[in-house]
């Protein structure tokens, strides 16, 4: 029995060595599932930030809110006022409220940055290179989050009945698409040393 288990294990290892892309994809999926299990089953937010957890969430929420206000002033014609972490859109004629968009702590993007950090930790290549990539990738996640919330703001303003399904089925999965492409770019271009082409004799 022991010999059979060892033989099967060697077969699996050799298979993943020959099919590196499948190994990387399976590892990405396993880490993603494990991260979400731990995030929702434990108080992961306090593992790193401790007593400063609320302050960190408020900081990143403020970044997201400021970005949405900036884009709204550029691209939206409807009058609005930004108060604390909410955007109140109103009719200029009678000052009646059209809708109010709230940017709360769960919109901060911290969870996705956590997830990105864990994924980058298990990626191949030197740690310092991965940490530099993580810093740049975190900026991409933050900007993507701002664009995501702004898009949801547009939906709430012009198509309010569609806000909830779009938020749940497009807005949330949008994060995973961004993180997947960040992972894919590293695997495709940075994870493994490129073989030098042999000179033609």
N, C-alpha and C positions, 0 to 999 in steps of 0.2 A: 504493500500500500504506500509506504513511504517513498519507494522508488518511483511509483507512478506519479505521485504528487510532484516530486522533484523534476521528473521528466516533463510534465505538463507546464510547470513553472518556467523551465528553460525554453520550452516551445513558445510560451507567451512572450518572454523577454526577447527572444530572437525575432518574433513577429513584429514587436514594436520597434526594434532596432532597424528592421528593414522598412517599416512603415512609420516614419517619424512624424508625419503630419497627423496620422490617426492618434498616435500617442499624445501629441501636444493638444489635440482637440478634446480627447477624453479627459486629460488632466485639467484642462480649462473648465470643462463641464462639471467635473467632480468638485473642484475648488469652489465654483459658483454655488453649487447645491449646498456644500458644507458651510460656506459663509452665511447663506441665508438661514440655514437651520440654526447656527450659533447666534446670528443677529437677532432673530425673533424669539429664541428660547433663553437667551441670557441678556444681561445688561451690558452688552458689548461697548456701548457708547462711553462708559466710564472706565474702560480698561486703559485707555491711553490718556484721556484728558482729566480724569478724576473729578475733583471739585470744580474744575473749570469747564466742565462739559456744556453747561448752559451758555456760558460766555462764548464758547467756540461756535455753538449752533447759532447764536444770535449774530455773530460776526459774519458767518457765511450766508445766513439769511439776508443780512443787510446788503451784502455784495450782490446777491441775486435780485433783491428788490430794486437796488439802485440801477442795475443793468436793465431791468424791465422798464423802469421809469424813463431811462435814457432812450431806449428803442421806441417807447410809446410816444415820446415827444417828437421823434423824427418821422415815424411812419403813420401815426394815427391822427385823424382830423378831429376826432371827438374831444371835447373839453374834459379834463379830469383834474383831480387834485390828489396828491400823494400825501397820505397821513400815516405816520408810523410805518406799518408794513402793509398798507392797503391802498389800492387805486380806486377812487370813486369817480366813475364816468357819469356825466350829467348833461342835460339839455341846457344850453346857454340861455334859451328863451325864457324858461320858467324855473330853472334851477332844479328840476326834478331829477332824481337819480335813475340812471339807466341800469347800471349794474355796479357791483363792487367786487374787485379781485383782491383776495387775501393771499399774501405770500407768507406762509407759516414755516416753522422750523423744519417740518418734514419736507419742505421744498428746498432745503439748503444745499443738498447734494453731498452731504457728509457721508451718508451710507454708501454712495457710489464711489467716493474717494477711498473709503475703507476697502471696499471690494477691489478696486483697482490696485491698491497697495498690496493686498494679499496675493492677487494674481501675479503681479510683477515680482514678488518675492520668490515665486516658484519658477520663474522663467529662466532659461539658460543664459549664460554669459556672466561677465564680472558684475559684482554687486554695485560698484560705484557707477557703472554705466547704466544699470537698471534704475538706480536712484535718480540720476539725471533725467532719464526718460520718464520716470514717475512725476518729477516736478513739471516737466513740459506737458505731460498727459493730464495732470491735475488741472492745469490751465484750460486745456481743451474741454474737460468735463465741466468746469465752471461756466465757460462760455456756452457750451451746449445746453446747460441747464437754463441759462438766461434766455437763450433762443426758444427753448421748450416752453418756459413759462410765458414768454411773450406770445408765442403761438396760441397757447391756451387762453390768454387774455383776449386775443382777437376772436377766438371762438366764442368766449363768453359774451363779448360785446355784440357780435353780429349774428351768432347762431347759438343762443343760450340753451335751447333744448338739446343740443348735441354736445354740450360741455362734458357731462358726466361720462358718456361712452368714449368720447375722444380722449378724455383725461385718463381713463382706466385702460383703454385698449391700444392707444397710440402714444400718449404722453409718457406713461410708465415704461413700456417696452423700448421706447426711444433711447433710454439710458443704456440698455443692454446692447443695442446696436452700436452705440458709440464705443462702449467698452470692448466689444468684440473686435471692432476695427482697430482700436488701439493695440489690442493683443495680436491681431493678425499682422499688422505692420511690423511689430517687433519680431515675430516668428519668421516672417518672410524676408526681412532685410537686415536684422541685427542679431538674431539669436545664435546663428551658427556661422563660423568663419567660412568665407567663400573660397572655393577651390580656385587656385590660380591656373589660368589656361596654360597648357604646355606649349612651349615655342615650337613652331612648325619648322622641321628640319629641311 
